[in-house]
Amino acid sequence: MKSEEIINLINENGYLLADGATGTNLFDVGLEAGYPPELWNEERPDLVSANHKNFIEAGSDIILTNSFGANKYRLALHNCEDRVRDINFAAAQIARKNADLYEKKVLVAGSIGPTGEILHPIGPLSIEDATDAFTDQAVALKEGGSDLLWIETMSSSEEMDAAINAAMKTGLPTICSYSFDTHGRSMMGLEPKELATLSDKYKNVVIGYGANCGIGASELIGSIMCFSQSTMNNDQFIVAKGNCGIPQFKGAEIIYDGTPEMMAEYAVYARSLGAKIIGGCCGTTHLHVKAMSDALKNQSKSIEFELNTVIESLGTMTDGNIQMIKNYLNPEISNQKVERRARRRRRTQS
């Protein structure tokens, strides 16, 4: 699929609704903690398929393949590094077959997550080796029937750069997202403006960028607000895929406290801030996506971003995130901080 076709779909509706969680929902039907969900593409394709169907019937226009951790470094932890192609191909095939069952157009996005390794210049994994690993994954996802690639939950510019370069080899349109933590930055210290800058560098392949996962819906909306202040290229759109509330431990189990009603509010906030693709991440079920779908269809009026109201509606934010938002509402301060970090990074790499 060409970028123009996806953009046309967005323009026709004003937005596209993505799906919710993969791992969380597979855990609910028997996946054991610590077992890689990607192996179920071959072992339990019926349950992977059922998850896709649930989301499509709830209103999803985009479903992500069950391939988040299907690169050779993560699969090596389970002695499956020689099965990269088969697992990714199967993931895309399962999603493709389900998408094609419906009259409406449903896009298949090939999910690519981080390697789990630290890249040069800080860590041992070279950018070349990371690019090769992502290329193996991306090519298999394309061959299996993906319409686009979705690079997600990244935290470093080096790893995102490697994944985008791999995506370029497939010719598929690509979306990329960072995961931001309690300080409004990624684990490696990057903030939204830096992903916007990197995405603009690859504007011929990257059609959208944004945030996924993170802490909860409230803080992700804070990140989307920052992206709305950082747009560099009107041909690239903002993507929001937040967790369903805040993760909490209940014994050995992780649960998420977000209700369908809260996720519906989150979806309308995301659209009001300019997000064109909106979905859920960890903890998000088809019931949450249905509520999001209904809210986006039935509430056409935008909601003005007001920090205290967002917190009241979607949950608390940390002081770090609140300060990040305030910085972005004062662009001069934000630009100065980003430039200082960029200079430090260049000195480290030289």
C-alpha positions as CSV (number, residue, x, y, z in Angstrom):
1,M,0.0,0.0,0.0
2,K,1.2,3.5,-0.8
3,S,1.3,6.4,1.7
4,E,-1.2,8.3,-0.3
5,E,-3.8,5.6,0.1
6,I,-3.5,5.7,3.9
7,I,-3.6,9.5,3.9
8,N,-6.7,9.3,1.8
9,L,-8.4,7.0,4.3
10,I,-7.5,9.4,7.1
11,N,-8.9,12.4,5.2
12,E,-12.1,10.6,4.4
13,N,-12.9,9.9,8.1
14,G,-10.8,12.5,9.9
15,Y,-8.9,9.8,11.8
16,L,-8.3,6.0,11.9
17,L,-8.8,3.9,14.9
18,A,-6.1,1.4,15.8
19,D,-6.4,-1.7,18.0
20,G,-5.5,-2.3,21.6
21,A,-3.2,-4.7,23.5
22,T,-1.8,-8.0,22.1
23,G,0.0,-9.5,25.1
24,T,-2.6,-8.5,27.7
25,N,-5.4,-10.1,25.8
26,L,-3.4,-13.2,25.1
27,F,-2.6,-13.6,28.8
28,D,-6.3,-13.5,29.4
29,V,-6.8,-16.6,27.2
30,G,-4.0,-18.6,28.6
31,L,-0.6,-17.2,27.6
32,E,1.8,-17.8,30.5
33,A,3.8,-15.0,32.0
34,G,7.3,-15.0,30.5
35,Y,6.3,-16.9,27.4
36,P,6.7,-15.0,24.2
37,P,3.3,-14.2,22.6
38,E,4.9,-14.2,19.2
39,L,5.3,-18.0,19.3
40,W,1.5,-18.3,19.4
41,N,1.5,-17.3,15.7
42,E,2.5,-20.9,15.0
43,E,1.2,-22.6,18.2
44,R,-2.2,-20.9,18.7
45,P,-3.1,-19.0,15.6
46,D,-6.8,-19.4,16.5
47,L,-6.4,-17.3,19.6
48,V,-4.2,-14.7,17.9
49,S,-6.9,-14.5,15.2
50,A,-9.7,-14.1,17.7
51,N,-7.9,-11.1,19.2
52,H,-7.7,-9.4,15.8
53,K,-11.4,-10.2,15.1
54,N,-12.5,-8.7,18.4
55,F,-10.7,-5.5,17.6
56,I,-12.0,-5.2,14.0
57,E,-15.6,-5.8,15.2
58,A,-15.1,-3.2,17.9
59,G,-14.2,-0.6,15.2
60,S,-10.5,-0.8,14.6
61,D,-9.4,0.4,11.2
62,I,-5.8,-0.8,11.8
63,I,-4.6,-4.0,13.5
64,L,-1.0,-4.6,14.6
65,T,0.6,-7.9,14.0
66,N,1.6,-10.2,16.9
67,S,5.3,-9.6,16.2
68,F,6.4,-6.9,18.6
69,G,9.4,-8.9,20.0
70,A,10.0,-11.1,17.0
71,N,13.5,-9.9,16.3
72,K,16.5,-12.3,16.6
73,Y,17.8,-10.8,19.8
74,R,14.5,-11.2,21.8
75,L,13.8,-14.6,20.2
76,A,17.3,-15.7,21.2
77,L,16.2,-15.6,24.8
78,H,13.9,-18.5,23.9
79,N,16.3,-20.3,21.5
80,C,14.2,-19.2,18.5
81,E,16.5,-16.8,16.8
82,D,16.5,-19.0,13.6
83,R,12.7,-18.6,13.3
84,V,12.5,-14.8,12.7
85,R,11.1,-15.1,9.2
86,D,8.6,-17.8,9.9
87,I,7.2,-16.1,13.0
88,N,6.9,-12.7,11.4
89,F,5.5,-14.1,8.2
90,A,2.9,-16.0,10.2
91,A,2.0,-12.9,12.3
92,A,1.3,-10.9,9.2
93,Q,-0.6,-13.7,7.5
94,I,-3.0,-14.1,10.5
95,A,-3.7,-10.4,10.6
96,R,-4.1,-10.2,6.8
97,K,-6.6,-13.0,6.6
98,N,-8.7,-11.4,9.4
99,A,-8.6,-8.0,7.8
100,D,-9.7,-9.4,4.5
101,L,-12.9,-10.9,6.0
102,Y,-14.6,-7.6,6.4
103,E,-16.1,-5.2,3.8
104,K,-14.6,-2.1,5.3
105,K,-10.9,-1.4,4.7
106,V,-8.8,-2.7,7.5
107,L,-5.1,-2.0,7.4
108,V,-2.4,-4.5,8.7
109,A,0.5,-2.8,10.5
110,G,3.6,-4.9,11.0
111,S,4.7,-4.4,14.6
112,I,8.4,-3.9,15.3
113,G,9.5,-3.4,18.9
114,P,13.0,-2.8,20.3
115,T,15.8,-5.4,20.3
116,G,16.1,-5.3,24.1
117,E,19.8,-4.4,23.6
118,I,21.7,-1.1,24.1
119,L,23.1,0.3,20.9
120,H,26.4,2.1,20.2
121,P,27.8,4.5,21.3
122,I,26.5,3.6,24.8
123,G,26.0,-0.1,24.5
124,P,27.5,-3.1,22.7
125,L,25.1,-3.6,19.8
126,S,26.2,-1.9,16.6
127,I,23.7,0.1,14.6
128,E,24.6,-2.1,11.6
129,D,23.7,-5.3,13.4
130,A,20.5,-3.8,14.7
131,T,19.5,-2.7,11.2
132,D,20.1,-6.2,9.9
133,A,17.9,-7.6,12.6
134,F,15.1,-5.2,11.9
135,T,15.5,-5.8,8.2
136,D,14.9,-9.5,8.6
137,Q,11.7,-8.8,10.5
138,A,10.4,-6.0,8.3
139,V,10.9,-8.0,5.1
140,A,9.0,-11.0,6.5
141,L,6.2,-8.8,7.7
142,K,5.9,-7.3,4.2
143,E,5.9,-10.7,2.6
144,G,3.2,-11.9,5.0
145,G,0.8,-9.1,3.8
146,S,1.4,-6.0,6.0
147,D,0.2,-2.7,4.5
148,L,2.6,-0.6,6.6
149,L,5.2,-1.0,9.3
150,W,4.7,0.2,12.9
151,I,7.9,0.8,14.9
152,E,6.9,1.1,18.5
153,T,8.0,1.5,22.1
154,M,11.5,2.8,21.1
155,S,13.5,4.9,23.5
156,S,16.7,5.8,21.7
157,S,17.3,7.7,18.5
158,E,20.0,5.2,17.4
159,E,17.6,2.3,17.6
160,M,14.8,4.2,15.9
161,D,17.2,5.2,13.2
162,A,18.2,1.6,12.6
163,A,14.6,0.4,12.5
164,I,13.5,3.1,10.0
165,N,16.5,2.3,7.8
166,A,15.3,-1.3,7.8
167,A,11.8,-0.3,7.0
168,M,13.0,1.8,4.0
169,K,14.2,-1.4,2.4
170,T,10.7,-2.7,2.2
171,G,9.2,0.4,0.6
172,L,6.3,0.2,3.0
173,P,4.9,3.4,4.7
174,T,6.0,3.5,8.3
175,I,4.8,4.8,11.6
176,C,7.2,5.3,14.5
177,S,6.6,5.9,18.2
178,Y,8.6,6.4,21.4
179,S,7.5,5.3,24.8
180,F,7.7,8.2,27.3
181,D,8.1,7.8,31.1
182,T,7.4,9.7,34.2
183,H,9.6,12.7,33.1
184,G,8.0,13.1,29.8
185,R,11.1,11.6,28.1
186,S,12.0,8.2,26.8
187,M,14.2,5.9,28.8
188,M,17.2,7.3,27.0
189,G,16.2,10.9,27.8
190,L,14.6,11.9,24.5
191,E,11.5,14.1,24.3
192,P,8.8,14.5,21.7
193,K,10.4,17.2,19.7
194,E,13.4,15.0,19.0
195,L,11.2,12.3,17.5
196,A,9.5,14.9,15.3
197,T,13.0,16.0,14.1
198,L,14.1,12.4,13.4
199,S,10.8,11.6,11.6
200,D,11.1,14.7,9.4
201,K,14.6,13.5,8.3
202,Y,12.8,10.3,6.9
203,K,9.6,12.0,5.7
204,N,9.7,10.0,2.4
205,V,9.0,6.8,4.4
206,V,7.7,7.9,7.8
207,I,4.0,9.0,7.4
208,G,3.3,9.3,11.1
209,Y,4.9,9.5,14.6
210,G,3.9,9.7,18.2
211,A,3.7,8.0,21.5
212,N,2.6,4.5,22.7
213,C,2.6,2.6,26.0
214,G,4.2,4.7,28.7
215,I,2.6,5.2,32.1
216,G,-1.1,5.9,31.5
217,A,-3.6,7.7,29.3
218,S,-3.2,11.0,31.1
219,E,0.6,11.2,30.6
220,L,0.3,9.9,27.0
221,I,-2.1,12.8,26.2
222,G,0.5,15.1,27.7
223,S,3.0,13.7,25.2
224,I,0.5,14.2,22.4
225,M,0.1,17.8,23.4
226,C,3.9,18.2,23.2
227,F,3.8,16.6,19.7
228,S,1.1,19.0,18.7
229,Q,3.5,21.8,19.5
230,S,6.4,20.1,17.6
231,T,4.9,19.5,14.1
232,M,7.5,20.1,11.4
233,N,5.8,18.5,8.4
234,N,2.1,18.8,7.7
235,D,2.3,15.6,5.6
236,Q,3.2,13.6,8.7
237,F,0.5,12.9,11.3
238,I,0.4,12.3,15.0
239,V,-0.2,8.9,16.5
240,A,-1.5,8.1,20.0
241,K,-1.6,4.6,21.4
242,G,-1.8,4.8,25.2
243,N,-2.0,2.3,28.0
244,C,-5.4,1.6,29.5
245,G,-4.8,3.5,32.7
246,I,-2.0,2.8,35.1
247,P,-0.5,-0.6,35.6
248,Q,-0.9,-2.1,39.1
249,F,0.2,-5.4,40.6
250,K,-2.5,-7.7,41.9
251,G,-0.5,-10.5,43.4
252,A,1.7,-11.8,40.5
253,E,-0.7,-10.3,37.9
254,I,-0.5,-6.9,36.3
255,I,-3.9,-5.1,35.8
256,Y,-4.8,-1.8,34.3
257,D,-7.3,0.6,36.0
258,G,-8.7,2.3,32.9
259,T,-12.4,1.9,32.2
260,P,-14.0,2.0,28.7
261,E,-15.4,5.4,29.6
262,M,-12.0,6.8,30.5
263,M,-10.4,5.5,27.3
264,A,-13.3,7.1,25.3
265,E,-12.4,10.4,26.8
266,Y,-8.7,9.8,26.1
267,A,-9.5,9.1,22.4
268,V,-11.4,12.4,22.0
269,Y,-8.6,14.3,23.7
270,A,-6.1,12.7,21.3
271,R,-8.2,13.7,18.3
272,S,-8.7,17.2,19.6
273,L,-4.9,17.6,19.9
274,G,-4.5,16.6,16.2
275,A,-3.8,12.8,16.4
276,K,-5.0,11.1,13.3
277,I,-4.4,7.5,14.4
278,I,-5.7,6.7,17.8
279,G,-5.6,3.3,19.6
280,G,-4.8,1.7,22.9
281,C,-1.7,-0.2,24.2
282,C,-1.3,-2.4,27.3
283,G,-4.4,-3.3,29.1
284,T,-6.7,-2.2,26.2
285,T,-9.4,-4.7,25.3
286,H,-12.0,-4.7,22.5
287,L,-14.5,-3.3,25.0
288,H,-12.3,-0.2,25.5
289,V,-11.8,0.1,21.7
290,K,-15.6,-0.1,21.2
291,A,-16.1,2.8,23.6
292,M,-13.4,4.7,21.9
293,S,-15.0,4.1,18.5
294,D,-18.4,5.2,19.7
295,A,-17.0,8.4,21.3
296,L,-15.1,9.4,18.2
297,K,-18.1,8.8,16.0
298,N,-20.6,10.5,18.2
299,Q,-18.6,13.5,19.6
300,S,-17.5,15.7,16.8
301,K,-16.6,18.7,18.9
302,S,-13.0,19.1,20.0
303,I,-12.0,19.4,23.6
304,E,-9.7,22.2,24.5
305,F,-6.5,21.1,26.3
306,E,-6.6,22.2,29.9
307,L,-4.0,20.5,32.1
308,N,-6.1,20.2,35.3
309,T,-9.1,19.0,33.4
310,V,-7.0,16.3,31.7
311,I,-5.7,15.1,35.0
312,E,-9.2,15.0,36.5
313,S,-10.5,13.0,33.5
314,L,-7.7,10.6,32.8
315,G,-5.6,10.3,35.9
316,T,-2.6,11.9,37.6
317,M,0.6,13.1,36.0
318,T,4.0,13.2,37.5
319,D,5.7,16.6,38.2
320,G,8.2,15.7,35.4
321,N,5.4,15.4,32.8
322,I,3.7,18.5,34.0
323,Q,6.9,20.5,33.7
324,M,7.5,19.0,30.2
325,I,4.1,20.2,29.0
326,K,4.7,23.7,30.4
327,N,8.0,23.8,28.6
328,Y,6.3,22.9,25.3
329,L,3.7,25.6,25.9
330,N,6.7,28.0,26.1
331,P,8.5,26.9,22.8
332,E,11.6,29.0,23.4
333,I,12.5,27.1,26.6
334,S,11.8,23.7,24.9
335,N,13.9,24.5,21.9
336,Q,16.9,25.6,24.0
337,K,16.8,22.4,26.0
338,V,16.6,20.1,22.9
339,E,19.5,21.9,21.3
340,R,21.7,21.6,24.4
341,R,21.0,17.8,24.5
342,A,21.7,17.5,20.7
343,R,25.1,19.2,21.2
344,R,26.0,16.9,24.1
345,R,25.0,13.8,22.0
346,R,27.1,15.0,19.1
347,R,30.1,15.4,21.4
348,T,29.6,11.9,22.8
349,Q,29.5,10.4,19.3
350,S,32.5,12.3,17.9
